Amino acid sequence: MAALFGAGFAKDAFEMAFRIPNLMRDFFAENALSASFVPVFVEKMGEKNRRDMWNLANNLFNTLLIIVGVLVVVGIALAPEFVPLLGHGFKSVSGKLELTILLNRILFPFLIFISLSAWAAGILNAHNRFFLPALSSALFNLGSVALAFFTYNFWVSKGLEPIIGMAFGGVVGVFLQFILNFIAVRATGYRYRPYVNWKSPDLWKVLKLWGPVVLGLALIEIQVAVDIFLAALLEQGSISWLNYAYRVMHLPLALFGAAIGTVSLTLFSKLKTQGKLEELALSIKRSLRSISILLIPTLLFFIAFANPIIRVIYQRGEFSVMDTAYTAQALIFYVAGIWAASSIRTLAGAFYAYRNSVTPMLVNLSSVVLNISLNLLLAFLVFKQRQFRAFAIATTACSFFSMSVLMILLARRIRQWNGWDHIIYGIRTTVAAGLALAPVYGLYRFYLFDKLKHLSMNVRIFGASYTLSGDAFLPTILMLTAGFFLFAGFYFVTARIFGLKEFAQIIRRERKQ
């Protein structure tokens, strides 16, 4: 997509348009729904009354369909009214605000399908089926990319912005995501019924948990809205650089952090329901150690190789060398916080297992106030150039703040769990991963960097002659791949030296599978 749209007019409009339905996504989809629905559904599963269990599922499905459906219709109708409130900075660029409104109307149905998909994922997770929901979430990106690519010339021929195809592709992709998960839910024994009972005690259990979670997420979305408002005041491309970096940062966050958090919530809920508090404390410890052993080396590798990673993913077509440099800077500051961000999800899951969604909400409130304050301070007072970096730095700082507060509060609630283990284990992992990365980065920075910079060779592909430079896709991807596997080999050794047994256990578990 970077090759087709770069980091300017059309991509800024798309990111702004998508942000608005995405602001409501967390209220009705993944985080809020998982935190409130899964603990109650797991409890109903333990009662062995399958009729009540499926009544709860149908009641929630139809409630979502009604409420979110109304919001989608209202959102499409009122797009010309509220889009300019967030994208006020676009008014100075001819046609940019109008494109944003059009894209927003196309993208709004995304909200209903992602909400129903999250409902299905919650049921599958409660049945210990995690792979399909995680895999199907990629369909939104696949749909966006595929339809944007295949319809590009069609939109151009009609005199319209081709990024419209990307918006339609996203909606098609998330619809397929819902259908795929819904089919899997039927395989667990579920059958749809048009059942709605807003007086149901089970539904109100979900809603009581949902309320504080939604309020906490609303605070975060207010922060996001303020971020967009402020970023729109900066130089053109700032929103795109931040969003490109944010998406790359989300790859390890979704692959490891979200996956561990999703599994942990179901496990924590079952152990709390069964009263096994010692096992619950041990499970929290293991989950957090898994986050450390996987996320810390990943974030160090991303920081060290941020520029070539961005270059190999984005730098082609309209995406310039300057776009690569600025996106890489944003990535460095974003990715530095993925360990803390992943830990937050697991720590919050422990509170949700106790049916306590108020504490994470209050921590969110404090984090939002801190984030907005840091954005204003750094972007408009401290940084005189490349002010977009302030938003990534503030995000990471607030992740560490929230993680620290949640750890202190959770340690007071669960006396069997020692919060200091997470910090100490994180430090040990950082040292081990840092020692493993040092020779790999040294080889790249002081030898390969100069070699690749001056590399120029002629190659023939299918009879055609091409000049291959050191910053081209193939040399860069080969360098990154070789560097990653070399780093992984060194890390396996240093992890054993520092007594990080979990790394070897993960390797053995994957080999068995």
N, C-alpha and C positions, 0 to 999 in steps of 0.2 A: 504494500500500500504506500510505503514511503516513496517507492520509485514512481508510482502513478501520480501521487498528490503532494509529495514533498512535505514542507512544514510551514505552510502559509495560508493563503486565503481560504481555499476549500476545506483543508484539514482542520483549521481552526474552527470553521463553521460546524463541521461534523462533530468535533469534540464537544463544543458548546451545546449543540442540539442533543447529543447523547447523554450529556451530563444531567439534563433535566429529568427524563424518565428514570435515569440511573440514581438520582437523588432519592427516589421513592422505592427503588429496588430493594434496598436493605430493610425497609419497613415491612415488606410483604414476602421477601424471598429468603435467600440462603441463611444469613446470620440470625435474623429475628425469628424466622419460622423454626429453624433447627433448635435454637435455645429454648423456645417455648413449647413446641409440639413434641419433640423427641422424648423428653423426660416423662410427659404425661402418657404418650402412646406406649412407651416401654412399660410403664406401670400397668396400663390396661392389658398388655400382653401377658404380664405376670399373673393377672387375675383369671386367665384362661376363659374369659367370656368373649368369644370371638364376635358375637353379634354387637355387643357394646363397643368393642374395639373398632369394627368397621362402620358403625354408626358415627363414631367420633370422626373417622376419616372422611366419610361422606359429608358430614355436617361442616367440617372445616373446608373441604373442597368447594362446596356450594357457597359458603360464606365468602371465600376468596373470589369466586367467580362473580358474585354480585357486587361486592365492594370495589374490587380492582377494575371490573368492567365499567362501572360508573366513572371511576377516576380517569380511565383511558378516554372515554367519550368527552368528559369535561376538559381534559388536557388538550385534546386535539382541537376542540372548539375555541379554547382560550389561549392557544399558543401565541397569537399576535399580541396578546396583552402582557404575558409574563416573560416571554423570551427577551424582549428589550430591557427588562429590569436587570437580568444577569449579563446580557451582552451589550450593555450600553456603549462600551468601547468600540463596538463594531459599526456604530452609526457613521463614523467618519470615513469608512471604506465603502464605496458605492456597491450595492448589491449583496454585501456580506450578511447583513441582518436579515434580508429577505430569504437568502439561501438557508440560513440557520432556522428560520421559522418553518420552511418547507421540510427540511430534514427532520426537525423535531416532530412534525405531524406524522411523517412516515414511520419514525422510530417508536412512537408512543405505545402501539400494541405489543411491543417487546415486553412491557411490564406485566401484562396478564399471563403471557406464556412462561416467563421466567418464574413468576410466583407459583403457578401450578406445577412447574417442573421441580421447584424446591419442595413443594408438598409431597410429590412422588419420591424425591430423594430422601426425605425424612423417613418415610415408611420403609424404603429399601435399607437405609442405614440401621433402623431398628431391627431389621431382619439380618443384620450383619452382612449386607451386600453394599460394598463401598466402591467397587471398581467401575460399574456402569455409570452411576451418577457423576463420578469424577471424569470419566472418559467423554460422556455426552456433553459436558460443559464446553468442550472445544468446538461444538457445532456452530455456535454463534460466530466465532472468529473464522471458521472455515466457510460459512455461508457468506460472511461479509467479503472475504477475499475472493471467493469463487465468482460471485455475482458481479462484483466490481470489475474483475478482470474480463469476464466474458461479455459484459454489456457496455464496456467503456466506449467503444466506437458507436454503439447505438445511441447513447445519450449525446455524444458529440455531434452526430449527424442530425439530431433534433434541436441543436443549439442550446442544450441544457448542460449543467455541470455533471460530469460523469460520476461524481461521488454519490449521486443519488442511487446508483446501483449498489454501492456499499451499504447504504441505509436499508434498502429492500432486502439485501442479502442477509443482514443481521437479523431481521424479523423472521425470514424463512428459516434461518439456522436455529433460532431459539424455539420456533414452533416444532421443528424436528426433534430438538432436545426433549421437549415435553412429551411428544408422542412416544419416543423411545423409552423414556422412564415410565410412562403410563402403562405401556405394554408389559414391562417388567413387574410393575405393581400388581397387575392382573394375575401374573403367575404365582403371586404369594397367596392368592385366594380372594382378593378384593373384587367386588362387583359394584359398579356404580348404581346409586339410587338417588333420586331427586329429593333427598332428605335435608330439611333445614329446621333446626330447633335452637333458637337463640336463647332459650332458657335452660339449656342442657348444662348440668353441673360440670361435666367433663370439658365442654367447650369453654366454660368460664375459668376452669383451671388453666387452660392454654392462654386465654386472654389476660388473666392476672399476671402470668409470667411475661406475656407479650408486651404489656403496657410499659413497664420500665425499660425493657430492651429497646422498644421503638423510640421511647423518649431519649435514651442514650444515643441511639443511632441518629435521631433527628438532630441532636446537638452536633454530631459529627458532620451530618449533611449541611447544616448551617455553616459549619466551618468550611466545607468544600465550596459552598456557594460564595462565601466571603473570599476564599482563595481565587475563584474564577473572576469575581468582581475586581480583585486587586491585580491579578495577572493580566486582565484585559487592558489595564492601564500601562503595562510595560510594552517593550518593543514587540513588533509583530513577529510571531514565531514562538514566543515564550510559552503559550499554552501548549503548542504542539511539541516543543522540546520536552516539557515536563511530562506530557502524556505518553510520548514514545518511551521515555525512560521508565515511567511508572509501569508500563505494560511489560517491559523486559524484566523489571524488578519482580513483577507478579509471577513470572514463570517459576522460579524456585520457591516463592512463597506459596503458590498453589500446589506445586508438586510435592512439597514436603510439609510446610507449615499447616496449610488448610487440611491436607489429608490426615495428618496426625491429630489435629483438632477435632475433625469430624468423627474419627474413630474413638477418640478419647471421650467425647460427650456421651456417646452411647454406652461405653464401658463404665464411665463414672456414674451414670444414671442407674445402671443395673446394680452396681456394687452398693450405692447408697440405698436403693430400694431394699436390697437384701441385708442391710445393716453391717456389711463387711468393711468397717472403717480402716482397719490395718491394711487390707488389700487395696483400698481406695488410695491411701497415702502412698503405698508402693507404686501403684499405677501412675499417680501424678509424677512421682520421681522418675519413673521409666520414660514417660511421655516427654518430659522436659529434657531428659538426657538424650533422647532420640533427636529432638529438635537441635540441641547443641552439636551433636556429632555430625549432623547432616547440613545444617544451615550455616554454621560458622565457617567451615572450609569453603562452602559455596560463595558466601559473601566476600571472603578474602580474594578468591579467584576472580570474581566479578569486578572488584575494586582494582585489582592489579591489571586486568585486561579489558577494562571498560571501553577504551577507544576501539580496539580491534573487534570487540563483540558488537558494538553499535555499527561499525563499518560493515561487517559481514551481513548483518541483518537488514540494514536500511540504506546504506550509501550506494544509490544508483538512481538514474533518472533525475527527478527534480530535487532529490535529497543531496545537499551539497556537503563539501568537506567541513564547512563551518557548522552546518546542522549536526554533523557527526560529533564534532568537538564539544558543542554545547549540550547535546543530548547525553554524551558520555559523562560530562561534569554532573549533570542532574542525576544520572544513574549511580555514580559513586556515592553521593550523599543519600539517595533513597535506599540503596541496597545495604548501607551500613546499619540500617535499623530492622532488617528482616528477622534477625534472631529475636529481638525484643517483641516485634509484632506477632511472630508465631507463638511466642510464649504467652502473650496476652490472650490469645484465643483458647489455649489449653487451660490457663488459670481461670478464665471466665467460665469455661465449661464446668469446672469444679463447683463454682458458685451456683450455676444453673442446675446441677445435679441435686443441690440442696434446696432447690426452688427459690433461690435468692437471686433475683435479677436486678434488685435495687442497687447493690454495691457496685457492680460493674458500670451501671448507669451514672452513678455519682463520680466515679473515677473518670468516665468519659467527659462529664461536665468540666471537671478540673483540667483535663487534657485539652479540650476545645479552647477554653479561655487562654491557656498557655500558648497554644498553637497560633491563634490569631494575634496575640501579643508579640510573639517572636517574628511572625511574618511582617507585621508593621515595622518592628524595630529593625530587622535585618534588611528588608527590601527597600525601605525608604529612608533609613538613617545610616546604616552601616555600609551596605554595598552601594557603590557609585556606578559600577558596571556589572553586567550579567546578573541583574537582580533576581532573575528567576531561580537562582540557586537557593535563595532564602526559603522557598517553599519546601524544597526537599530536605534542607537542614532542619527546619522546624518540625517536619513530619517525623524524622528520625529521633530528634530530641524528645518529642512527646511520647513516642513509643517506649523509650527507656523509662520515662517518668511513670507512665501507666503500668508497665510491667513491675516496677519497683513497689508501687503502692499496692497493687493486687497481691504481690507476694507477701508483703507484711500483713495484710488483712487476712489472707488465706491461712497463714501460719498460726494466727490467733484462733481461727475457727477449727482447724484440723491440727490438734496438738501432735498427732503421730507423724506429721510431715515437717521436715526440716528445710526451710526455704533457702538457707545458706548453701545447701548442696547444689542448687542451680547456678549460683554465682561462681562458686569454686570450680565446679565442673566446666562452666563456660570459660573460665580463665585457663584451665588446663588444656581445653580443646583449642583455644586461640593460640596458645604457645606452640602446641603440637602442629597445628595447621600452618602457622606462620613459619616455623622451621622447615616444613615440607615445601612450602611455596617459595621460600627465599632462593634456592638454586634455580628453580624453573623461571622465576621472574628475572633473576640475574642473567641467565642465558639469553632471554628475550631482549632485555633492555640494553645490555652491553655488548651483545654480539649479533643476534638475529635482527634487531631493530634497524641497525645500520645496513646490514646486508639486504634486508627487504626494501629499505628505502631507496637503494640504488639498483635494485633488481630490474632488469629489462630483457626479455627474451621473446623470440618469435616461435609460435607454435602453430600447427596446422590441425584444424578440426573439421572433419567431413570435407576435406579438400580446400577449405578456406584458410587464409593466413591471418593470424592475430598477434598483436604485440601484448605480452603479459607483463604487467608491472607488479611490484612487490605489494602494493595495497589492493590488488585485485582480489576477487572473491576466493578463488582456488588456493593461492598461497596462504591467505589469511585463515581460511577454514582449516587447512592442513596444520598450520602452526598452532591454532587454538586446540584442535583435537589432540595433537601430539603433546602439547603442554598440559592439557587436562589429565590425560592418562599417566603422564610422568608424575604430575602432582599427586594423583590418586595413589600411585605406587609408593611414593615417598611418605604420604600421609598414613598409609597402612603400617609402615615401619614406625614412624614417630608416635602414632596412636598406641601401639603396643608398648613402646618405651615409656610413655606417660601413663600407662595402665588404663587406657580407654577401651575396656573390654567390649563395650556396646558396639563399636565399629565392626569388630570381628564377628560378633553375634549377628549383626544385620547382614553381613556378607554371607555367613553360613545359612541364614534363613532364606535369602534370595536364591542361593544355589539349590536348596531343597525344593523351592517352588518351581 
